[in-house]
C-alpha cells in the first residue's frame, strides 16, 4: 500500500452519502485495502455522515452548510476525518444504549457509534474554529 491523501467536499444533503461511500470504496480499491478494513471504514463513514446530515444543520446556522471528508493512508493505518460547520455535536460523548437480549427491547439510535467503536482503532471528536471534526482511524494490519 502506498501513501495517499485524498479530500472530498460534499453537499449538505442526503446525496452526500452515496458520493462519499463511492469515493472511499474507490480509494480502497486503488490502494488494495483488506476487505475487513474497507467494510469497517465504509460503515463508519456512512454512520457518521448520516448523523451529520440528520442533525448538524437543523436548525440552520448562520453560515452555508459545508461538509468535507479527507482520507490519509499509509502502510500501517488509514485516517478518515469528517468535518462540518454545523452545530457542535460530539458523537463520542456518552455511552451507547445497553445491549439487549431481543429486538423487542432494542432502543432506536445509538447503535451506530457502538459499531464504529467496534471496527475503528480510534474514534475522536474535536471542535475547531467553528467546525466539528470527527477522526476515524483503522489499522491495516
C-alpha positions, 0 to 999 in steps of 0.5 A, a space after each residue: 500500500 502506498 501513501 495517499 491523501 485524498 479530500 472530498 467536499 460534499 453537499 449538505 444533503 442526503 446525496 452526500 452519502 452515496 458520493 462519499 461511500 463511492 469515493 472511499 470504496 474507490 480509494 480502497 480499491 486503488 490502494 488494495 485495502 483488506 476487505 475487513 478494513 474497507 467494510 469497517 471504514 465504509 460503515 463508519 463513514 456512512 454512520 457518521 455522515 448520516 448523523 451529520 446530515 440528520 442533525 448538524 444543520 437543523 436548525 440552520 446556522 448562520 453560515 452555508 452548510 459545508 461538509 468535507 471528508 479527507 482520507 490519509 493512508 499509509 502502510 500501517 493505518 488509514 485516517 478518515 476525518 469528517 468535518 462540518 460547520 454545523 452545530 457542535 455535536 460530539 458523537 463520542 460523548 456518552 455511552 451507547 444504549 445497553 445491549 439487549 437480549 431481543 429486538 423487542 427491547 432494542 432502543 432506536 439510535 445509538 447503535 451506530 457509534 457502538 459499531 464504529 467503536 467496534 471496527 475503528 482503532 480510534 474514534 475522536 471528536 474535536 471542535 475547531 474554529 467553528 467546525 466539528 471534526 470527527 477522526 476515524 482511524 483503522 489499522 491495516 494490519 
